[in-house]
Amino acid sequence: MQCCGKLPKSPLISSIAETLQQADNLRTCLFAIDETEWDFFQRVAAKKYLQTGKVYIDSYSTSQCLGLLQSFYFEDKLFFVVPDEIKAAYRKLVKTGFPEEKRFRDLLNSYAIAAVSLYGAISQDDFVALFNSQNDRQTSIDEMFPILLTYVYMDAGYCFWDEYIVDSDFEEDDFQGVPRLLAKRKGKPRYTPPRDEFLKYSDWDYYEITPQLAALKSHLSELISDPEPVLDILDEIHDMCAAGARMQEYFDLLDSAGVVFDNREQAGVTMRLIVDVQNNTRLWSNYGHTPSELSAAEKSSLLPFPSSQPRRVRKIGRNEPCPCGSGKKYKNCCGR
């Protein structure tokens, strides 16, 4: 079999087009592009051509490399087109329900990223239960596993370990960190936000902007005149809070950013604000809860301390009915 990469340009294009016209090959290529590229491919495929200058390269780079669409300049304008052969093959896939299948697979992938981003690790059983609790179309481990495995092969940022879906960074220490994480959060409830909020975590860079972070941002803006480094510092501080950094590390970060405190009181205010952020950052070790949330839950479940003063109790006469409800006199029942 001749390698397509060694063919001259014209036969190479024909060979790619012929290959992509086969339903299984086209399905595989379309499954390989992310949601952003999928949306853009559909826009282009719906037209004879698309002329736009308002598009980022990550909307079409993989699709173009796979031969799904082509871009070109004409009279200083950028055009996109899906070849007619690919359009014809794609229309056949549409009739088989491919777009719905693609959306479902991408949704499963988004849930996996969100779960790993929020929890670090989640059992396959819990993942399926979580997905099914928030979506009309249900899934199972037998269906979910092979689908997510294809995304793992495409470097999705998560992988499988034992019966868990885990962050790919655990591979660095041969997954020894996973049992430690599971031990730290043993017995803790899982934080499960509503569907729309949960799916925000499918963006690896997303984190919740809490009132504590907003207060710290306002404070740092008074110390740093340029707003751009303030946002970068906030990103760093959030990540350090999630990783359990020591206080000195935060001050080292501020020092490297050129922050100079006028007095000890100013440094103390900064430290308290950072502690507030720490206590309100969602942690893998808390199964997605913040330290403040778990602390409040634990306090609400504690029994009240007994009073230091004994309650005054009326003395029961020996011939009175027993308060236990037996119908007997107290002296013949509990008062014996």
ZAKE-589906 format. One line per 5 residues: number of its first residue (from 0); their letters; for each residue y negated, x, z of N, C-alpha, C. Coordinates in steps of 0.1 Angstrom, whole numbers, m for minus. Each point is the difference from the previous one (the first is absolute). Example, Ala and Ser with C-alpha at 12.3 -4.5 7.8 and 13.67 -1.06 7.14 Angstrom:
BEGIN
0	as	57 132 78 m12 m9 0 m12 9 0 | m11 m4 m7 m11 9 0 m11 m8 8
END
This chain:
BEGIN
0	mqccg	12 8 0 m12 m8 0 m12 9 0 | m10 m3 m9 m12 8 m1 m10 m4 11 | m6 10 6 m10 m3 10 m13 m5 m6 | m5 m11 5 m12 m6 m6 m12 10 0 | 0 8 11 m11 9 2 m1 11 m11
5	klpks	11 2 m7 0 10 m11 m2 m6 m14 | m2 m13 0 m3 m6 m13 m14 2 m5 | m3 1 m13 m14 0 m4 m7 m13 4 | m13 0 0 m8 m11 6 3 m13 m5 | 1 m2 m13 2 m13 m6 14 m6 3
10	pliss	10 8 m2 14 m5 4 1 m2 15 | m7 8 8 0 m2 15 m6 m13 4 | m11 m4 m6 m6 m13 3 10 m12 m4 | 6 2 m11 9 m11 m5 12 0 9 | 5 11 5 11 1 9 m3 m7 13
15	iaetl	m12 3 6 m4 m6 13 m1 m15 m2 | m6 m5 m11 m2 m14 m2 14 m7 m1 | 9 6 m8 13 m5 m1 8 m1 13 | m2 10 8 7 0 13 m6 m11 9 | m13 m1 1 m7 m10 8 3 m15 m4
20	qqadn	4 m1 m13 3 m14 m4 13 m6 6 | 8 9 5 12 m4 7 m4 m6 14 | 5 m12 3 m4 m7 11 2 8 13 | 11 6 2 3 7 13 m10 12 1 | m2 7 m11 m10 12 1 m14 m5 3
25	lrtcl	m4 m11 m6 m14 m5 3 m1 m5 14 | 10 m7 5 0 m4 14 m1 12 9 | 8 10 m2 0 12 9 m14 6 0 | m7 1 m12 m13 6 0 m10 m8 6 | 0 m13 m2 m9 m9 7 2 m1 15
30	faide	12 1 4 3 1 15 m6 13 6 | m2 10 m8 m4 13 5 m15 1 2 | m8 m10 m6 m14 1 2 m5 m8 12 | m10 4 7 m4 m7 12 m8 m13 m4 | m4 m7 11 m7 m13 m2 m13 1 m8
35	tewdf	m7 11 2 m13 2 m7 2 1 m15 | 10 9 m3 3 2 m15 7 m12 m6 | 8 m7 8 6 m12 m5 m10 m11 m4 | m10 m2 9 m11 m10 m3 m7 4 m13 | m3 13 m1 m7 5 m12 8 m1 m13
40	fqrva	13 3 1 9 m1 m11 0 m15 m5 | 1 m9 9 0 m15 m4 m13 m4 m6 | m12 6 4 m12 m3 m6 m1 5 m14 | 5 12 m2 0 6 m14 10 m7 m9 | 12 m3 5 10 m7 m8 m4 m14 m4
45	akkyl	m9 m6 7 m4 m14 m3 m10 0 m12 | m5 12 m4 m10 0 m11 5 9 m11 | m8 m1 m11 3 9 m12 m3 14 4 | m11 1 8 m4 13 6 m10 m3 11 | m3 10 8 m9 m2 11 m10 11 0
50	qtgkv	m13 m3 m1 m10 10 0 m8 m1 13 | 1 11 8 m7 0 13 m2 14 4 | m12 2 7 m3 13 6 1 0 15 | 3 m12 5 1 m2 14 14 0 5 | 7 11 m1 13 1 4 3 15 5
55	yidsy	8 1 11 3 13 5 13 5 m6 | 2 13 m1 12 5 m7 13 m4 8 | m1 m3 13 12 m4 7 4 m14 m3 | m7 m7 m9 4 m13 m5 9 0 m12 | 1 12 m6 8 1 m12 7 13 m3
60	stsqc	m2 10 9 5 13 m3 16 0 m2 | 7 m6 10 14 0 m1 5 m9 m12 | m6 m11 m2 3 m9 m11 m2 8 m14 | m10 8 0 m3 7 m13 11 11 m2 | 3 7 11 11 10 m1 13 m6 m4
65	lgllq	3 m12 5 13 m6 m4 0 m6 m14 | m12 m1 m6 m1 m5 m13 m2 m15 m1 | m3 m6 12 m2 m15 1 m13 m4 m7 | m10 8 1 m13 m3 m6 m6 13 m5 | m10 m1 m8 m7 12 m5 m15 m2 2
70	sfyfe	m7 11 2 m15 m1 1 m6 9 m11 | m11 m3 m5 m7 8 m10 m15 m3 0 | m7 9 m5 m15 m2 m2 m3 m3 m14 | m9 m10 m2 m5 m3 m13 m14 m3 1 | m8 7 m7 m15 m1 0 m5 1 15
75	dklff	5 10 7 m4 3 14 4 m12 9 | 9 m8 m3 4 m11 9 15 2 2 | 4 m3 13 14 2 4 8 m13 m3 | 11 1 m7 8 m12 m3 14 2 5 | 7 m11 3 14 0 5 8 m10 m9
80	vvpde	12 4 m3 8 m9 m8 15 2 4 | 7 m11 1 15 0 1 6 m2 m14 | 8 10 m4 6 m1 m13 7 m14 m3 | m1 m4 m12 6 m13 m3 15 m1 3 | 7 11 m2 14 0 3 3 m2 15
85	ikaay	m9 6 8 2 m1 15 m4 m14 4 | m11 m6 m6 m4 m14 3 12 m9 m3 | 6 1 m11 11 m9 m4 12 1 10 | 3 12 4 11 2 10 m4 m5 14 | m13 1 3 m5 m5 13 0 m15 0
90	rklvk	m3 m6 m11 0 m15 0 14 m5 2 | 10 7 m5 14 m4 3 3 1 15 | m5 10 6 2 2 15 m7 m11 8 | m11 m4 m5 m8 m11 7 9 m13 0 | 7 m3 m10 8 m12 m1 11 1 10
95	tgfpe	4 11 4 11 2 10 m5 0 14 | m13 m2 2 m5 m1 14 m3 14 5 | m2 10 m9 m3 14 5 m12 1 9 | m12 m6 m4 m12 1 8 2 m4 15 | 8 m11 2 2 m4 14 9 10 7
100	ekrfr	10 5 m7 9 10 6 m8 13 3 | m9 4 m9 m8 12 3 m9 m2 12 | m6 m12 1 m9 m3 12 8 0 13 | 12 m5 m1 8 m1 12 4 15 5 | 4 8 m10 4 14 4 m12 7 5
105	dllns	m12 m1 m6 m12 6 5 m4 m5 13 | 2 m12 3 m3 m6 13 9 6 11 | 13 1 m3 9 7 9 m4 14 3 | m4 7 m10 m5 14 1 m13 0 9 | m9 m9 m2 m12 m1 8 3 m2 14
110	yaiaa	10 m9 3 4 m3 14 6 13 6 | 8 7 m8 6 12 6 m10 11 3 | m10 2 m8 m11 9 3 m8 m5 12 | m3 m12 0 m8 m6 12 8 2 13 | 13 m3 0 8 1 12 1 15 5
115	vslyg	2 9 m10 1 14 4 m14 5 4 | m10 m4 m6 m14 4 4 m3 m4 14 | 4 m13 3 m3 m6 13 9 4 11 | 13 2 m3 10 2 10 7 14 0 | m1 7 m12 7 13 m1 14 m2 m4
120	aisqd	7 m9 6 14 m3 m3 3 m15 3 | 8 m6 m8 4 m14 3 15 m1 m5 | 8 m7 8 13 m2 m4 1 m10 m12 | 10 2 m9 1 m8 m12 1 m15 4 | 7 m3 11 1 m14 4 m13 m6 4
125	dfval	m8 8 8 m13 m5 4 m10 m1 m12 | 2 9 m9 m9 0 m12 3 m13 m8 | 13 m3 m2 3 m12 m8 m5 m13 8 | 2 0 13 m5 m11 8 m15 m2 m1 | m7 11 1 m15 0 m1 m4 m6 m14
130	fnsqn	6 6 m10 m3 m5 m14 2 m15 m2 | 12 m4 5 4 m14 m2 m9 m9 8 | m5 5 11 m9 m9 9 m13 m2 m6 | m4 8 m10 m14 m1 m6 0 m4 m15 | 12 m2 m6 1 m3 m14 10 m11 m3
135	drqts	m4 m8 m10 9 m11 m4 13 5 m6 | m1 10 m9 12 5 m6 6 10 10 | 12 m3 4 8 7 10 7 12 m7 | 4 10 9 7 11 m5 11 4 10 | 8 10 m3 11 4 8 1 15 m1
140	idemf	7 6 9 2 15 m1 7 4 m13 | 10 m8 m4 7 3 m12 m9 0 m12 | m10 m9 0 m10 0 m11 m11 10 1 | m5 1 13 m11 9 2 3 14 m1 | 11 5 4 3 14 1 0 7 m14
145	pillt	7 m5 m10 m1 6 m14 m14 0 m6 | m7 m11 3 m14 m1 m6 m9 11 6 | 0 1 14 m8 10 6 4 14 m3 | 13 2 m3 5 13 m3 m6 5 m13 | m3 m9 m9 m6 5 m13 m15 5 3
150	yvymd	m6 m6 10 m14 4 4 1 14 7 | 10 1 8 2 13 7 2 11 m10 | 7 m2 m10 2 10 m11 m14 3 m6 | m9 m9 0 m13 2 m6 m10 5 10 | 5 5 12 m9 6 10 m9 m10 6
155	agycf	5 m11 5 m8 m11 5 m7 3 14 | 5 11 6 m6 3 14 9 m4 11 | 11 m7 m3 10 m3 10 14 3 m5 | 9 0 9 14 2 m5 10 m7 10 | 12 1 m2 10 m6 9 7 11 9
160	wdeyi	1 m4 13 8 9 9 8 m9 9 | 13 2 m1 10 m8 8 m3 m15 m4 | m3 m9 9 m2 m14 m3 m15 m3 0 | m8 10 m2 m15 m1 1 m7 3 m13 | m12 m6 m2 m10 5 m10 m10 8 8
165	vdsdf	m2 12 m4 m9 9 8 m10 7 m9 | m10 6 7 m10 8 m7 6 12 m6 | m3 4 m12 6 12 m6 m3 13 7 | m11 0 8 m3 12 7 10 4 10 | 9 m10 4 11 3 10 10 10 m6
170	eeddf	0 1 m14 9 9 m6 m3 15 4 | m12 3 3 m4 14 3 8 6 12 | 4 m9 10 8 6 11 14 m6 m1 | 5 m3 m12 13 m6 m2 2 m13 8 | m10 m8 1 0 m13 6 2 0 15
175	qgvpr	m1 12 7 1 0 14 m10 m8 8 | m12 m2 m7 m11 m7 7 3 m15 0 | 9 m5 m8 2 m15 0 7 m4 13 | 11 6 5 5 m5 13 m10 2 11 | m8 10 0 m10 2 10 m10 m12 0
180	llakr	m4 m4 m12 m10 m11 m2 7 m13 6 | 12 m2 m4 7 m13 4 2 0 15 | 2 11 6 1 1 15 m13 m3 7 | m11 5 m6 m13 m3 6 m4 m14 0 | 4 m7 m10 m5 m14 m1 11 m10 4
185	kgkpr	11 5 6 11 m9 4 m5 m11 9 | 3 m12 m2 m4 m11 8 m14 m6 m2 | m7 7 m9 m14 m5 m3 0 m10 m11 | m8 m10 1 0 m10 m11 m6 5 m13 | 3 m5 m11 m5 4 m13 m13 m8 m3
190	ytppr	m10 8 m4 m13 m7 m4 2 m5 m15 | m2 m12 m2 1 m6 m13 m12 m8 m4 | m9 5 m7 m12 m7 m4 3 m11 m10 | m9 m9 m3 2 m9 m11 2 7 m13 | 6 m7 m10 4 6 m13 m12 8 m6
195	deflk	m11 m6 m2 m11 7 m7 m4 12 7 | m1 0 13 m4 12 8 11 10 m1 | 13 m4 1 11 9 0 0 8 m14 | m2 m7 m11 0 6 m13 m11 10 m2 | m11 m1 8 m10 11 m1 5 13 3
200	ysdwd	11 1 8 6 13 3 8 6 m11 | 2 m8 m11 7 6 m12 m9 10 m7 | m13 1 4 m8 11 m4 1 11 11 | 5 11 m4 3 11 10 m13 4 7 | m11 m2 m6 m13 4 7 m6 m10 9
205	yyeit	6 m12 0 m6 m11 8 2 2 15 | m10 m3 8 2 m2 14 m11 m10 5 | 3 m6 11 m9 m11 5 m13 5 5 | m11 m5 m4 m13 5 5 m3 m9 12 | 4 6 12 m2 m8 12 m14 1 5
210	pqlaa	m4 m8 10 m13 1 6 m3 14 6 | 11 6 5 m1 13 6 m3 11 m10 | 6 m1 m12 m3 9 m11 m14 m2 m5 | m5 m13 0 m13 m3 m5 m11 6 10 | 4 m1 13 m9 6 10 m1 15 m1
215	lkshl	11 6 m2 1 15 m2 m8 4 m12 | 2 m8 m11 m8 3 m12 m15 0 2 | m4 m11 7 m15 m1 3 m5 12 8 | 9 4 10 m4 12 8 m1 12 m8 | 10 3 m8 0 12 m8 m11 0 m11
220	selis	m4 m12 m4 m11 0 m10 m13 4 6 | m1 m1 14 m12 5 7 1 16 1 | 12 5 0 1 15 1 1 7 m13 | 3 m7 m11 2 5 m13 m9 m8 m10 | m9 6 m6 m10 m7 m9 7 m5 m13
225	dpepv	9 8 m5 7 m3 m13 11 m10 3 | 0 m12 m6 11 m10 3 13 4 m6 | 1 7 m11 13 3 m6 9 8 9 | m4 11 7 9 6 9 4 m8 12 | m8 m10 4 3 m9 11 13 m7 m3
230	ldild	1 m6 m13 12 m7 m4 12 9 0 | m2 12 m5 11 10 0 5 3 14 | m9 1 9 3 4 14 8 m12 6 | m5 m12 m3 7 m12 5 15 m1 m4 | 2 3 m13 13 1 m6 9 10 8
235	eihdm	m6 12 2 7 10 8 3 m4 14 | m10 m6 6 2 m4 14 11 m11 1 | 0 m10 m9 10 m10 0 14 6 m1 | 2 9 m10 13 7 m2 4 8 12 | m10 6 7 3 8 12 4 m9 11
240	caaga	m6 m11 1 4 m10 11 14 m5 m3 | 3 m3 m12 14 m4 m3 10 10 2 | m4 13 m1 9 11 3 0 5 14 | m8 m6 9 m1 3 14 m6 14 3 | m11 3 m7 m7 12 2 m6 1 14
245	rmqey	m2 13 4 m7 3 13 m15 m1 m2 | m7 m3 11 m15 m1 m1 m7 12 m6 | 5 12 4 m6 12 m5 0 1 m15 | 11 m6 m6 1 0 m15 m11 m8 m6 | m4 m11 6 m11 m9 m5 m13 8 0
250	fdlld	m2 7 11 m13 8 1 0 12 m9 | 12 5 m3 1 11 m10 m4 m5 m14 | 4 m13 m2 m3 m6 m13 m15 m2 m1 | m6 m6 10 m14 m2 0 m8 13 m1 | 5 10 7 m7 13 m1 1 6 m14
255	sagvv	11 m2 m7 1 5 m14 m8 m8 m9 | m4 m12 4 m9 m8 m9 m15 2 4 | m2 10 9 m14 3 3 m7 m8 10 | 8 m8 8 m5 m9 10 m4 8 12 | m12 m1 5 m5 7 12 m5 m10 10
260	fdnre	5 1 12 m4 m10 10 m12 6 8 | m10 m9 2 m12 4 7 2 2 15 | 10 m7 5 2 1 15 14 m5 3 | 5 2 12 13 m4 4 2 m15 0 | m11 m7 2 1 m15 0 4 m5 m14
265	qagvt	m6 6 m10 2 m3 m14 15 3 m4 | 5 11 5 14 3 m2 9 m9 7 | m4 m5 12 8 m9 7 1 m14 m6 | m11 m4 m6 0 m13 m7 10 1 m12 | m1 11 m7 9 2 m12 14 0 5
270	mrliv	4 6 11 13 1 4 5 m14 4 | m8 m8 7 4 m14 3 2 m8 m12 | m8 1 m10 1 m7 m12 13 3 m7 | 4 13 0 12 5 m7 12 m6 8 | m1 0 13 11 m6 8 2 m15 m3
275	dvqnn	m11 m7 m2 0 m14 m3 8 m2 m14 | m3 9 m9 6 0 m13 15 3 2 | 4 10 8 14 3 2 7 m12 6 | m6 m7 9 7 m11 6 1 m13 m9 | m7 1 m11 0 m12 m9 5 4 m14
280	trlws	8 11 m1 6 4 m12 14 m4 m1 | 4 m6 m11 14 m4 m1 9 12 m2 | 11 0 8 9 12 1 14 m3 m4 | 6 9 m7 15 m2 m3 8 m1 13 | m4 8 10 8 0 13 m2 m13 7
285	nyght	m10 m8 m3 m1 m13 6 4 m12 m9 | 7 4 m11 5 m9 m10 m11 m8 m6 | m11 7 m2 m12 m6 m7 m10 m5 9 | 3 m1 13 m10 m5 10 m9 11 4 | m12 m3 5 m9 10 6 3 1 15
290	psels	m3 11 6 2 2 14 m7 m12 8 | m11 m4 m4 m7 m11 8 7 m13 m1 | 6 m3 m12 8 m12 m2 12 0 9 | 7 11 1 12 0 8 m3 0 15 | m11 7 3 m4 m1 14 m4 m14 5
295	aaeks	m7 m7 m9 m4 m14 4 13 m9 1 | 9 2 m9 13 m8 0 8 3 13 | 0 13 4 8 4 12 m6 m6 12 | m14 0 1 m7 m5 12 2 m15 1 | 0 m7 m12 1 m15 0 14 m4 5
300	sllpf	10 9 m2 14 m4 4 4 4 14 | m9 7 7 3 5 14 m2 m12 9 | 9 0 10 m1 m10 11 m12 4 9 | m7 m10 5 m11 3 9 5 6 13 | m8 9 6 3 6 12 0 m10 11
305	pssqp	9 0 10 0 m9 11 m13 2 8 | m5 m11 6 m12 1 8 3 8 13 | m11 7 4 2 8 13 0 m9 12 | m5 m12 m1 0 m9 11 11 m11 m2 | 8 m2 9 11 m10 m1 m6 m14 m1
310	rrvrk	6 m8 m9 m5 m14 m1 3 m8 13 | m9 m9 3 3 m9 12 9 m11 m5 | 12 m1 7 10 m10 m3 1 m10 11 | 0 m13 m3 2 m10 10 14 0 6 | 1 0 13 13 0 7 7 m13 m2
315	igrne	13 0 m4 8 m12 m2 7 m4 13 | m2 m12 3 7 m5 12 15 m1 m2 | 8 2 11 15 1 m2 5 m14 m4 | m6 m11 3 5 m13 m3 m6 m5 m13 | m9 8 m7 m6 m5 m13 10 2 m11
320	pcpcg	m1 m7 m11 8 2 m12 m1 14 m5 | 11 6 m4 0 14 m4 m7 1 m14 | m9 10 m1 m8 1 m13 8 4 m12 | 13 4 3 9 3 m12 4 m12 m8 | m2 m12 5 3 m12 m7 14 m5 2
325	sgkky	7 5 10 14 m4 2 1 m14 6 | m11 m5 7 1 m13 6 3 1 15 | 4 12 4 4 2 14 m12 4 8 | 2 m1 14 m11 5 8 0 15 0 | m12 6 2 m2 14 m1 9 8 9
330	knccg	2 m6 13 9 7 9 14 1 m4 | 5 m10 m8 13 0 m5 2 6 m13 | m11 6 m6 2 6 m13 m6 14 0 | m11 3 m6 m5 13 m1 m5 5 13 | m3 m9 10 m5 5 13 11 4 10
335	r	12 0 m4 11 4 9 m2 15 4
END
